[in-house]
Amino acid sequence: MSNNQPSDIFVERISNVSHANGVFRITLGVNDSPNDIRPVTCLMVPANQLGPMLQGIANAAKNSDCKVMVFIS
């Protein structure tokens, strides 16, 4: 039987965001030092799904009494 469970990946920061061909590529990383982020994985999200995903995360954070700030440049 194969294991269909998704991998757990710990991230602390967004290190880069780019957009091309209708896909956002969001590089997520961890802090190696206060001014150095080591990339861990890249999340690729269709542009038409980014808004609903961010809204879902914000709603989940609101329901769990924590605050989420998203900065996309």
ABEGO torsion letter per residue (X at the ends): XBBABBBBBBBABBABBBBBGGBBBBBBBBBABAABBBBABBBBBBAAAAAAAAAAAAAAAAAAGBBBBBBBX
